[in-house]
Amino acid sequence: MPVNPQPLSIDFGLEPADNERLANLCGQFDEHLRQLEQRLGVEINNRGNQFRVIGDAAPAQAASAILKELYAATQHERIRRETVHLSVQQSALAATLGMQDDADTADRIIIDTKEGRIRGRGPNQRRYLQNIAGHDLNFGIGPAGTGKTYLAVASAVAALNRDQVQRLVLVRPAVEAGERLGFLPGDLAQKVDPYLRPIYDALYEMLGFERVSRLLERGVIEVAPLAFMRGRTLNEAFIILDEAQNTTIDQMKMFLTRIGFASRTVVTGDITQVDLPRPQKSGLRDAVDLLRGMDGVSFTFFTAADVVRHPLVQRIVTAYEQRGPAEDPKR
């Protein structure tokens, strides 16, 4: 009869011993430790800064590494359930791809914001940040929840803080499933605001509401619908086009030809969620076919494994990917 392997027990201490940081790590009523236990199938015990993790070899080692990484993070940020989830997600990605996920990797990009530090979780997010730092035009393509827009906005804020650009231009096509701008109340800016809310939310988190408001008033940050880009040349700017799958081919060409000197551009989207009228081809899909391999242009493709939202989102994205394109009800 096969013999079940004995569980591994890993003992370690977290230095320096600091009660406030330990409370931050463990969470209220040790909720962060219980979250790790549930996600990784291990047992975690501690007395002060001395920890013991018990479980199968791989999960126990992963849990130990996550606890050490999170404790290091307590020096400069508040640990939340989302932080724990992202750390587990990163560990799972590294294990799945057979990659060593060393927190001291020399090429890792870390972005400091008002709420703490932002860094790539997993190989694709780190590659995405590196591509943005090293190319004038970058495409981030993949399903919802993979951090495409959030990391692009973080990179833009970092470039503005370092005076690498003079302004941020955040653009989104005002096309959504089943709705038209004319049906919404208010002037054009008010009509467009709901479509740009995810970008506003990211800016508020990274810069704070008051600073974002001041930068918007001064025109340092400009948030605009895609239609406003025609006829302009954007120099010394960090430009983000979000939800680019809803651009037409002509709109994508118009947008890409707005890029001026000393500017950096990021285009994000999910080519599986196109809301354009059929049979119109997405400008994002066309750009992938046309520009892939061109010097100065980078492409980062995300998958369901990169989803960093609720674990259920990852399973939902995987289910849709496995099923393939839905049948057109008009056929």
Steps between C-alpha positions, in 0.01 A plus 500: 500500500626851422614696803390860533799733533551657839404870512788745497549730798686827436610717793627855455512837668408839355749774577501757640241405760245782487154453654337764278637345181406150619142617564496650150624169354256274686194723464206538735440170682780350284276526192798521264652182642165319468472625141842352418407172669180472297658592165811281536370214713756544779499561875666815636587547868690786656616631834613858460739515205567125499296312237441137414341392171381139465384338176609335177843611385410739216208681673692525830803650327275739307320610818833559677630709211176702487509572873859626473414713198190647667693575818757693298212693342362598843785749527335730244139387442184374667434131430144430383315191384566611143874516571499142630299382201743663256797341675340156478416564136859597427630189673260280301609661172866442577437135591285438191760644266795341679656838570687618808316803636779678683391819672848644444501449124711781356267583213183531710337842470346647817273805484446706817155656541299673773355167615824300489708315246378351172694224329433234243339184632630208299712482183253661258433806717872552559570462128221750430656761730842441345356539151330827594827631642696404190271563200321803358188303404367212710200271469357316802244244382305251708190428709349714773674509835858454380616850599546640148346842567606527864870438425489735200358779720761422768778528240354829379486643854860390562616667177320821598650497851849457352442786252550265206177635347314829537144360502285190498241446228255221582271399216213256459255436215146583608355174372337253734269203466148612414533867602542827314631831628191684381284315751705621797431831681737798511753660268761300307750492788231372737388241246855367467580492874338159571715336232818645653419413862756213528778742401382761751488236775860395432617862502322575829661196662850593385497879537211581730177679412621855567818473294316338208243781510774765490684327214175470304428871549849593379477269199794287614263203498256486211230235483320500167296290259683372195311737269680796662840377374447578133732768364728513805870423550592397854860586594665418836193309613418159641197385302276205592225366276278270707238252371665521159313195371208741443690717251450465128800458270479867396476616862803293600701643212392852598599443862840344430594788270444751786824387669748788522862547607607375846163331548419149616180317410324198648202333331295253705207278414339158484440378147244245627262778617439716193183713515523642147210437263552185295674429270737792574854385579660620822778753454692327779495164327604666175790679674625169643505349151660808343756621757620186675876473459550869417799670667404722794168318554442243776215254554414334832232231485324409825301182569253380763799394714591869540162607647560677832140567606278266700599133438154444350582745218790280392273195483237696304755622245637146462149361442433752222841435341439125498156536345621727220302770315126508573260428218345808334126491591409664167630204301 
